[in-house]
Amino acid sequence: MTSDVPMNLRTSLARVLEDFSPALLDLVHGTPGLTDEVGGVVIHDPGDAVAYPPRAIVLGVGVYGPVAIARLMHELGAHGAAALVVRGPVERDAALAKASAASNVVLISLTQGASWSQLTELLRTLLTEGDVGDAGVESLGGVASGDLFALANAVATLLDAPVTIEDRRQRILAFSGRQDEADQSRVATILARQVPDGYLRILESRGVFSELYRSDRPVHIAPATLEEGETAIPRVAVAVRAGDEFLGSVWAAVEEPLTPDREQAFQDAAKLVVLHLLRYRAGADAQNRLRADLVSTVLEGGTGAVDALDRLGLVKEPTVVMAMGLAGQKGDHAQLAAERQRLTSALGIHLNAVQPRSALALLGDVAYAVVPVPADPVAGRERAVQIAANFLERAGKRSQVVIGIGSVATDPSALGRSRTRADRALRVLMSDLGSRRVASIGDVYIDALLLDLRDLAAVQGDELLSPVARLVEYDTRHRSHLVETLRAWLDAFGDIIAASASVFVHPNTFRYRIRRVAEVAQVDLQDPSVRFALTLQLRLMTASGSGAPGE
């Protein structure tokens, strides 16, 4: 693709195929030029109800065979999907061609060896350019500002060679077409979106990176192979710098040495790449800030919520608010901030795959997501809990991540209430380490009420009231265990055998202690209202972590 591609093709299906073929994707059947703008990326799950945005690219993970593929294409056609991607190779079949024509769904194959997660990330990078209401896009050197894939193709045209743009850690930011003309190392790099470790070690041993870091001129690299018998072609690379800061590099796979004119053009192109990388980085930061502002406005539920929802593409959707936090984390503030940002980014990728059009922003110490769900309150809550639980399962237990789920909001005015309830659920999870990692407000409503009561007691300066106060005072003075005895007895519903076993004392000893509880506290333990009051007081003590709810 040349640098004069019209802006309305930036997120078209034709643009996707042009950028990713044939290294990742191949057109099997259909006419991609009919879809001017792709609406999102969805992973197909036959066991789950998926919300399909208009003109979606659907990733058919695990869908094989002409019959299953054709059936899914007809199903996706009813949802207005633009394309179906299945694992290749896929033979061109008359039945599939007929299904593509009838459903208006383009059939695309994903090359063997490519990862679905990598494809999802690449598509997300390409399709989310300016997705929060960019008023206009400036041009740098004839290429849309920040459009690294278009820039890679423009440089490839200048050099007549396939090109990659890499960051300072040799991760692939963008690549041009014609990657199939390069060698196996380049193909592996594109598929992994990262230069292979073995190839990096070879380059480091040759001093290639040291030369690249200190030179302003293109650096020529002799062919390098990872395995015996493997073919390789030379490379030429140029550093991309902003002042003294090394931003990355541009690499071209060349069959022959560059002519002096092309070498100069490559060096000049690196200066243009600097501007695009800076704009790309600044644009990502600005877009994150804009999205955070929009999500914040939505969560406040005021007059601006409708406009913010419209800009986020959620104005007509029933939604629910998720609140994600880190529980029990101690350490350096900067490390915790980086961990929150990492988890927020991971949640964003997860939501983009399973529930497109979700909006996510890190506000303070909490990441909030506004997620489209079914309008039915029960179904909507279950869907949100399922999405959160799946994310936590993938995130693992290394970080104490917890997610609170609010109520389903069928109109913008209810989003503030959903956010409040998500916060309350999150607070319960943060104070109840280890037992639960995700919960809706309905799941933890009583616990949330107890925390509210504790706060009220603290505000009013309430002290621990009798009869529990008498037990606490007695235990302190006599080093006894009457409070522990009462709690065990109430938890066991008055079952002496079970209660005594829970505190590891003989039943007869426990019976004596429970009689002392009634005497010291001056209560009738046979009275249900008394038992309820004692249970509530003990729960408030547990919630406050001290002997008094106000402490």
C-alpha positions as CSV (number, residue, x, y, z in Angstrom):
1,M,0.0,0.0,0.0
2,T,1.3,3.4,-0.9
3,S,1.3,6.5,1.3
4,D,-1.6,8.2,-0.5
5,V,-4.3,5.7,0.8
6,P,-7.5,7.6,1.5
7,M,-8.4,8.1,5.1
8,N,-11.7,6.3,4.8
9,L,-9.8,3.1,4.2
10,R,-7.9,3.2,7.5
11,T,-10.2,0.7,9.2
12,S,-11.7,-0.9,6.1
13,L,-11.6,-4.7,5.6
14,A,-9.6,-4.1,2.5
15,R,-7.0,-2.2,4.6
16,V,-6.8,-5.1,7.1
17,L,-6.2,-7.6,4.3
18,E,-3.7,-5.4,2.6
19,D,-1.7,-4.8,5.8
20,F,-1.8,-8.4,7.0
21,S,-1.6,-10.5,3.8
22,P,0.0,-12.9,3.2
23,A,2.1,-13.0,6.3
24,L,-1.0,-13.5,8.6
25,L,-4.2,-13.5,6.6
26,D,-5.4,-14.8,3.2
27,L,-8.6,-14.0,1.4
28,V,-10.6,-17.2,0.6
29,H,-14.0,-16.0,-0.6
30,G,-15.9,-12.7,-0.7
31,T,-15.4,-9.0,-1.6
32,P,-13.6,-7.1,1.2
33,G,-14.0,-3.8,-0.6
34,L,-17.7,-3.7,0.2
35,T,-17.0,-3.0,3.9
36,D,-15.8,0.6,4.3
37,E,-15.3,0.4,8.1
38,V,-14.8,-2.5,10.4
39,G,-16.8,-2.2,13.7
40,G,-14.7,-4.4,15.9
41,V,-13.2,-7.8,16.6
42,V,-15.1,-10.7,18.2
43,I,-13.9,-14.1,19.2
44,H,-16.7,-16.7,18.3
45,D,-17.8,-18.9,21.2
46,P,-20.5,-21.4,20.4
47,G,-21.3,-21.9,24.1
48,D,-21.8,-18.2,24.9
49,A,-24.2,-15.4,23.7
50,V,-21.9,-12.9,22.0
51,A,-22.8,-9.2,21.3
52,Y,-21.7,-8.6,17.7
53,P,-20.9,-5.0,16.7
54,P,-21.9,-4.0,13.2
55,R,-19.4,-5.1,10.5
56,A,-17.4,-7.1,12.9
57,I,-14.4,-9.3,12.1
58,V,-15.2,-12.6,13.8
59,L,-12.4,-15.0,14.8
60,G,-13.6,-18.5,14.4
61,V,-11.3,-20.2,16.9
62,G,-11.8,-24.0,16.7
63,V,-14.1,-23.8,13.7
64,Y,-13.1,-26.4,11.1
65,G,-14.6,-28.0,8.0
66,P,-16.7,-26.6,5.2
67,V,-20.0,-27.5,6.8
68,A,-19.3,-25.8,10.2
69,I,-17.7,-22.8,8.5
70,A,-20.7,-22.3,6.1
71,R,-23.1,-22.6,9.0
72,L,-21.3,-20.0,11.0
73,M,-21.1,-17.6,8.0
74,H,-24.9,-17.8,7.6
75,E,-25.3,-17.1,11.4
76,L,-22.9,-14.2,11.2
77,G,-24.6,-12.7,8.2
78,A,-27.8,-12.3,10.3
79,H,-25.7,-10.3,12.8
80,G,-24.3,-8.0,10.1
81,A,-20.7,-9.3,10.5
82,A,-18.1,-8.3,7.8
83,A,-15.8,-11.3,7.9
84,L,-15.0,-14.6,9.4
85,V,-11.4,-15.7,10.1
86,V,-10.7,-19.4,10.4
87,R,-7.5,-21.4,10.8
88,G,-5.9,-22.1,7.5
89,P,-5.3,-23.8,5.2
90,V,-8.8,-23.5,3.8
91,E,-9.5,-24.9,0.3
92,R,-11.6,-22.8,-2.0
93,D,-14.9,-24.6,-2.1
94,A,-18.1,-23.9,-4.1
95,A,-20.3,-24.3,-1.0
96,L,-18.2,-21.8,1.0
97,A,-18.2,-19.4,-2.0
98,K,-22.0,-19.7,-2.1
99,A,-22.3,-19.2,1.7
100,S,-20.1,-16.1,1.5
101,A,-22.2,-14.6,-1.3
102,A,-25.5,-15.4,0.5
103,S,-24.4,-14.0,3.9
104,N,-22.2,-11.1,2.7
105,V,-19.5,-12.4,5.0
106,V,-15.9,-12.5,3.7
107,L,-14.1,-15.7,4.5
108,I,-10.4,-15.2,5.5
109,S,-7.8,-17.8,6.6
110,L,-5.2,-17.3,9.4
111,T,-1.9,-18.8,8.4
112,Q,-0.6,-21.8,10.3
113,G,1.7,-21.0,13.2
114,A,0.1,-17.6,13.9
115,S,-1.4,-17.0,17.3
116,W,-5.0,-15.9,17.7
117,S,-4.1,-13.7,20.6
118,Q,-1.4,-12.0,18.5
119,L,-3.9,-11.5,15.6
120,T,-6.4,-10.0,18.1
121,E,-3.8,-7.5,19.4
122,L,-2.7,-6.5,15.8
123,L,-6.3,-6.0,14.7
124,R,-7.1,-4.1,17.9
125,T,-4.1,-1.8,17.2
126,L,-5.2,-1.2,13.6
127,L,-8.9,-0.8,14.2
128,T,-8.8,1.5,17.3
129,E,-7.0,4.4,15.6
130,G,-9.0,7.5,16.5
131,D,-11.9,5.6,18.0
132,V,-13.0,8.2,20.6
133,G,-14.1,11.0,18.4
134,D,-10.9,12.4,16.8
135,A,-12.0,15.6,15.1
136,G,-9.4,15.3,12.4
137,V,-6.1,13.6,11.6
138,E,-3.0,15.5,10.5
139,S,-0.6,14.2,7.9
140,L,3.1,13.8,8.4
141,G,5.1,13.3,5.2
142,G,1.9,12.4,3.3
143,V,1.1,9.6,5.7
144,A,-1.7,9.9,8.3
145,S,-0.1,10.9,11.6
146,G,0.6,7.9,13.9
147,D,-0.4,5.4,11.2
148,L,2.6,3.1,11.5
149,F,1.3,0.4,9.1
150,A,0.9,2.9,6.3
151,L,4.3,4.4,7.1
152,A,5.9,0.9,6.9
153,N,4.3,0.4,3.5
154,A,5.5,3.8,2.3
155,V,9.1,3.0,3.4
156,A,8.9,-0.4,1.8
157,T,7.9,1.3,-1.5
158,L,11.0,3.5,-1.3
159,L,13.3,0.6,-0.7
160,D,11.5,-2.0,-2.8
161,A,11.8,-4.4,0.2
162,P,9.7,-5.6,3.1
163,V,10.0,-3.4,6.2
164,T,9.3,-3.6,9.9
165,I,9.2,-0.8,12.5
166,E,10.3,-2.0,15.9
167,D,10.4,-0.4,19.4
168,R,13.5,-0.2,21.6
169,R,12.8,-3.8,22.8
170,Q,12.6,-5.2,19.3
171,R,8.9,-5.6,19.5
172,I,7.1,-5.2,16.2
173,L,5.0,-2.0,16.1
174,A,4.1,-2.3,12.4
175,F,5.1,-4.1,9.2
176,S,4.7,-3.6,5.5
177,G,3.3,-6.0,2.9
178,R,5.5,-8.5,1.0
179,Q,6.8,-10.1,4.1
180,D,6.5,-13.5,2.3
181,E,9.5,-12.3,0.2
182,A,11.7,-12.3,3.3
183,D,13.3,-15.3,5.1
184,Q,12.1,-17.6,7.8
185,S,13.4,-15.4,10.6
186,R,11.4,-12.4,9.4
187,V,8.2,-14.5,9.1
188,A,8.7,-15.8,12.6
189,T,9.2,-12.2,13.8
190,I,5.9,-11.2,12.2
191,L,4.0,-14.1,13.6
192,A,5.3,-13.6,17.2
193,R,5.4,-9.8,16.8
194,Q,8.8,-10.0,18.5
195,V,12.2,-10.6,17.1
196,P,13.1,-14.3,18.0
197,D,15.5,-14.6,21.0
198,G,18.0,-16.7,19.0
199,Y,18.2,-14.1,16.2
200,L,18.6,-11.4,18.8
201,R,21.6,-13.2,20.4
202,I,23.3,-13.6,17.0
203,L,22.9,-9.8,16.3
204,E,24.1,-8.9,19.8
205,S,27.2,-11.2,19.5
206,R,28.0,-9.4,16.2
207,G,27.7,-6.0,17.9
208,V,24.9,-4.9,15.6
209,F,22.9,-3.1,18.3
210,S,25.9,-1.3,19.6
211,E,26.6,0.0,16.1
212,L,22.9,0.8,15.6
213,Y,22.7,2.8,18.9
214,R,25.6,5.0,18.1
215,S,25.2,5.5,14.3
216,D,22.9,7.8,12.4
217,R,23.6,6.0,9.1
218,P,21.9,2.7,8.0
219,V,23.7,-0.4,9.4
220,H,24.1,-3.3,7.0
221,I,23.8,-6.8,8.6
222,A,25.0,-10.0,7.0
223,P,22.6,-12.9,6.7
224,A,22.0,-14.8,10.0
225,T,20.4,-18.3,10.3
226,L,19.0,-20.0,13.4
227,E,19.1,-23.6,12.0
228,E,21.3,-25.5,9.7
229,G,20.1,-25.4,6.1
230,E,17.9,-22.4,6.7
231,T,18.1,-19.7,4.0
232,A,18.5,-16.0,5.0
233,I,18.9,-12.7,3.3
234,P,20.7,-9.6,4.5
235,R,19.2,-6.8,6.5
236,V,19.7,-3.1,6.7
237,A,18.5,-1.1,9.8
238,V,18.5,2.5,10.8
239,A,18.0,3.9,14.3
240,V,15.0,6.1,15.2
241,R,16.0,8.8,17.7
242,A,14.3,11.9,19.3
243,G,17.4,13.8,20.5
244,D,19.3,11.4,22.7
245,E,16.4,9.1,23.2
246,F,16.4,5.9,21.2
247,L,12.8,5.2,20.2
248,G,13.3,2.2,18.1
249,S,14.5,1.2,14.6
250,V,13.4,0.4,11.1
251,W,14.5,-2.9,9.4
252,A,14.4,-3.8,5.8
253,A,15.1,-7.3,4.3
254,V,17.1,-6.7,1.1
255,E,18.4,-9.1,-1.5
256,E,21.0,-6.6,-2.7
257,P,22.8,-3.7,-1.0
258,L,21.0,-0.4,-1.2
259,T,22.0,2.1,-3.8
260,P,23.3,5.4,-2.4
261,D,20.0,7.1,-3.3
262,R,18.0,4.5,-1.5
263,E,20.3,4.5,1.5
264,Q,19.9,8.2,1.8
265,A,16.1,7.8,1.4
266,F,16.2,5.2,4.2
267,Q,18.0,7.6,6.5
268,D,15.6,10.4,5.6
269,A,12.7,8.1,6.2
270,A,14.0,7.4,9.8
271,K,13.5,11.1,10.6
272,L,9.9,10.8,9.5
273,V,9.4,7.7,11.5
274,V,10.6,9.7,14.6
275,L,7.7,12.1,14.1
276,H,5.2,9.3,13.7
277,L,6.5,7.4,16.7
278,L,6.3,10.5,18.9
279,R,2.8,11.2,17.5
280,Y,1.8,7.6,18.0
281,R,3.0,7.7,21.6
282,A,1.5,11.1,22.3
283,G,-1.7,10.1,20.6
284,A,-2.0,7.0,22.7
285,D,-1.5,9.0,25.9
286,A,-4.0,11.7,24.7
287,Q,-6.5,9.0,23.8
288,N,-6.1,7.3,27.1
289,R,-6.7,10.6,28.9
290,L,-9.7,11.3,26.7
291,R,-11.2,7.9,27.3
292,A,-10.6,8.3,31.1
293,D,-12.4,11.6,31.0
294,L,-15.3,10.1,29.0
295,V,-15.6,7.1,31.3
296,S,-15.5,9.5,34.4
297,T,-18.2,11.6,32.9
298,V,-20.3,8.5,32.2
299,L,-19.9,7.2,35.8
300,E,-21.0,10.5,37.3
301,G,-24.3,10.0,35.5
302,G,-24.9,13.8,35.0
303,T,-26.1,15.7,32.0
304,G,-22.9,15.0,30.1
305,A,-23.3,11.2,30.5
306,V,-25.4,10.8,27.3
307,D,-22.9,12.7,25.1
308,A,-20.0,10.7,26.7
309,L,-21.8,7.4,26.1
310,D,-22.4,8.5,22.5
311,R,-18.7,9.2,21.9
312,L,-17.9,5.8,23.4
313,G,-20.5,4.1,21.2
314,L,-22.6,2.9,24.2
315,V,-25.6,5.3,24.3
316,K,-28.2,2.7,23.3
317,E,-26.7,-0.2,25.2
318,P,-27.8,-1.7,28.6
319,T,-24.5,-1.6,30.6
320,V,-23.0,-2.6,33.9
321,V,-20.1,-1.0,35.7
322,M,-17.1,-3.2,36.8
323,A,-14.6,-1.9,39.4
324,M,-11.2,-3.6,39.6
325,G,-8.7,-3.1,42.4
326,L,-5.6,-4.7,44.0
327,A,-6.3,-6.2,47.4
328,G,-3.7,-6.5,50.1
329,Q,-0.9,-5.0,48.1
330,K,2.0,-3.4,49.8
331,G,5.2,-2.0,48.4
332,D,6.6,0.8,46.4
333,H,4.0,3.3,45.1
334,A,5.5,3.4,41.6
335,Q,5.5,-0.4,41.4
336,L,1.8,-0.6,42.5
337,A,0.9,2.0,39.9
338,A,2.7,0.1,37.2
339,E,1.0,-3.1,38.2
340,R,-2.5,-1.4,38.1
341,Q,-1.7,-0.1,34.7
342,R,-0.6,-3.5,33.5
343,L,-3.7,-5.2,34.8
344,T,-5.9,-2.4,33.3
345,S,-4.3,-2.9,29.9
346,A,-4.8,-6.7,30.2
347,L,-8.5,-6.2,31.2
348,G,-8.9,-3.9,28.2
349,I,-7.5,-6.6,25.8
350,H,-9.8,-9.2,27.4
351,L,-12.9,-7.0,27.1
352,N,-12.1,-6.1,23.5
353,A,-12.0,-9.8,22.7
354,V,-15.1,-11.0,24.6
355,Q,-17.3,-7.9,24.8
356,P,-16.5,-5.3,22.1
357,R,-17.5,-1.6,22.7
358,S,-16.7,-1.8,26.4
359,A,-15.1,1.3,27.8
360,L,-12.3,1.1,30.3
361,A,-10.3,3.7,32.3
362,L,-8.0,3.7,35.3
363,L,-9.3,6.4,37.7
364,G,-7.1,6.7,40.7
365,D,-6.5,3.2,42.2
366,V,-9.5,1.6,40.6
367,A,-10.0,0.6,37.0
368,Y,-13.6,1.1,35.9
369,A,-15.2,-0.7,32.9
370,V,-18.6,0.1,31.4
371,V,-19.6,-3.2,29.7
372,P,-22.6,-3.9,27.4
373,V,-24.8,-6.7,28.8
374,P,-28.3,-8.1,28.3
375,A,-31.0,-5.8,29.6
376,D,-32.5,-8.4,31.9
377,P,-31.0,-7.7,35.4
378,V,-30.2,-11.3,36.2
379,A,-28.8,-12.2,32.8
380,G,-26.8,-9.0,32.7
381,R,-25.3,-9.5,36.1
382,E,-24.4,-13.2,35.3
383,R,-22.8,-12.1,32.1
384,A,-20.7,-9.5,33.8
385,V,-19.6,-11.9,36.6
386,Q,-18.7,-14.5,33.9
387,I,-16.6,-12.0,32.0
388,A,-14.8,-10.9,35.2
389,A,-14.2,-14.5,36.4
390,N,-12.8,-15.5,33.1
391,F,-10.4,-12.6,33.2
392,L,-9.3,-13.4,36.7
393,E,-8.7,-17.0,35.8
394,R,-6.4,-15.9,32.9
395,A,-4.7,-13.3,35.1
396,G,-3.7,-16.0,37.6
397,K,-3.2,-15.6,41.3
398,R,0.1,-13.7,41.2
399,S,-1.7,-10.5,41.8
400,Q,-4.5,-10.1,44.3
401,V,-6.9,-8.7,41.7
402,V,-10.6,-8.4,42.7
403,I,-13.5,-7.1,40.7
404,G,-16.8,-5.7,42.0
405,I,-19.9,-5.7,39.7
406,G,-22.6,-3.1,39.9
407,S,-26.2,-3.2,38.8
408,V,-27.5,-3.3,35.2
409,A,-28.2,0.3,33.9
410,T,-30.7,0.4,31.1
411,D,-30.3,4.2,30.7
412,P,-27.5,6.7,31.3
413,S,-29.0,8.1,34.5
414,A,-28.6,4.7,36.2
415,L,-24.8,4.4,35.6
416,G,-23.9,6.5,38.6
417,R,-25.9,4.0,40.8
418,S,-24.2,1.1,39.1
419,R,-20.8,2.6,39.8
420,T,-21.6,3.2,43.5
421,R,-22.7,-0.5,43.8
422,A,-19.6,-1.7,42.0
423,D,-17.5,0.3,44.5
424,R,-19.4,-1.2,47.4
425,A,-18.9,-4.7,46.1
426,L,-15.2,-4.0,45.5
427,R,-14.8,-2.7,49.0
428,V,-16.2,-5.9,50.5
429,L,-13.8,-8.0,48.3
430,M,-10.8,-5.8,49.3
431,S,-11.6,-6.3,53.0
432,D,-12.2,-10.0,52.7
433,L,-8.9,-11.3,51.3
434,G,-8.7,-14.7,49.8
435,S,-12.3,-16.0,50.0
436,R,-13.7,-14.3,46.8
437,R,-12.2,-12.5,43.9
438,V,-15.3,-11.4,42.0
439,A,-18.8,-10.6,43.2
440,S,-21.8,-8.5,42.2
441,I,-23.4,-6.2,44.7
442,G,-26.2,-8.7,45.1
443,D,-23.8,-11.4,46.2
444,V,-22.3,-9.3,49.0
445,Y,-25.1,-6.9,49.9
446,I,-25.2,-7.9,53.6
447,D,-21.4,-7.5,53.9
448,A,-21.7,-4.1,52.2
449,L,-24.4,-3.1,54.7
450,L,-22.1,-4.1,57.6
451,L,-19.3,-1.9,56.3
452,D,-21.8,0.9,55.9
453,L,-22.9,0.4,59.6
454,R,-19.2,0.4,60.6
455,D,-18.7,3.7,58.9
456,L,-21.8,5.2,60.5
457,A,-20.6,4.1,63.9
458,A,-17.2,5.7,63.2
459,V,-18.7,9.0,62.1
460,Q,-21.0,9.2,65.1
461,G,-18.1,8.2,67.5
462,D,-20.1,5.2,68.8
463,E,-18.3,2.9,71.3
464,L,-18.8,-0.8,71.7
465,L,-22.1,-1.2,73.5
466,S,-23.1,-3.8,76.1
467,P,-23.7,-6.6,76.4
468,V,-20.7,-7.4,74.1
469,A,-18.7,-4.6,75.7
470,R,-19.1,-6.5,79.0
471,L,-17.7,-9.7,77.4
472,V,-14.7,-7.8,75.9
473,E,-13.9,-6.1,79.3
474,Y,-14.2,-9.5,81.1
475,D,-11.9,-11.2,78.6
476,T,-9.3,-8.4,78.9
477,R,-9.3,-8.5,82.7
478,H,-9.4,-12.3,83.1
479,R,-7.6,-13.4,79.9
480,S,-10.6,-15.6,79.1
481,H,-12.3,-16.4,75.8
482,L,-15.9,-15.5,76.2
483,V,-16.2,-13.5,73.0
484,E,-14.6,-16.3,71.0
485,T,-17.0,-18.8,72.7
486,L,-20.0,-16.7,71.9
487,R,-19.0,-16.3,68.2
488,A,-18.4,-20.1,67.8
489,W,-21.7,-20.9,69.4
490,L,-23.6,-18.5,67.2
491,D,-21.8,-19.7,64.1
492,A,-22.8,-23.3,64.9
493,F,-26.4,-22.4,65.5
494,G,-26.2,-23.4,69.2
495,D,-24.7,-26.9,68.4
496,I,-22.4,-27.4,71.4
497,I,-20.4,-30.4,69.8
498,A,-19.7,-28.5,66.5
499,A,-18.9,-25.2,68.3
500,S,-16.6,-26.8,70.9
501,A,-14.7,-28.6,68.1
502,S,-14.2,-25.4,66.2
503,V,-12.3,-23.8,69.1
504,F,-10.6,-27.1,70.2
505,V,-12.1,-27.4,73.7
506,H,-14.0,-30.2,75.4
507,P,-17.8,-30.0,75.1
508,N,-18.3,-29.8,78.9
509,T,-15.8,-26.9,79.1
510,F,-17.6,-25.2,76.3
511,R,-21.0,-25.6,78.0
512,Y,-19.5,-24.0,81.1
513,R,-18.1,-21.1,79.1
514,I,-21.4,-20.4,77.3
515,R,-23.2,-20.3,80.6
516,R,-20.6,-17.7,81.7
517,V,-21.3,-15.7,78.5
518,A,-24.9,-15.4,79.4
519,E,-24.1,-14.5,83.0
520,V,-21.4,-11.9,82.2
521,A,-23.3,-10.3,79.3
522,Q,-26.6,-10.5,81.2
523,V,-28.6,-11.8,78.2
524,D,-31.0,-14.6,77.5
525,L,-29.4,-16.6,74.7
526,Q,-32.7,-18.4,74.0
527,D,-34.2,-15.1,72.7
528,P,-33.9,-14.9,68.9
529,S,-33.7,-11.1,68.9
530,V,-30.9,-11.2,71.4
531,R,-29.0,-13.7,69.3
532,F,-29.4,-11.5,66.2
533,A,-28.2,-8.4,68.0
534,L,-25.2,-10.3,69.3
535,T,-24.4,-11.6,65.8
536,L,-24.6,-8.2,64.3
537,Q,-22.4,-6.7,67.0
538,L,-19.7,-9.4,66.6
539,R,-19.8,-8.9,62.8
540,L,-19.2,-5.2,63.2
541,M,-16.3,-6.0,65.4
542,T,-14.8,-8.3,62.8
543,A,-15.4,-5.7,60.0
544,S,-13.6,-3.0,62.0
545,G,-10.8,-5.3,63.0
546,S,-10.9,-4.0,66.6
547,G,-12.9,-4.2,69.7
548,A,-15.1,-1.3,68.8
549,P,-16.9,-0.4,65.6
550,G,-15.7,3.2,65.8
551,E,-12.0,2.4,66.1
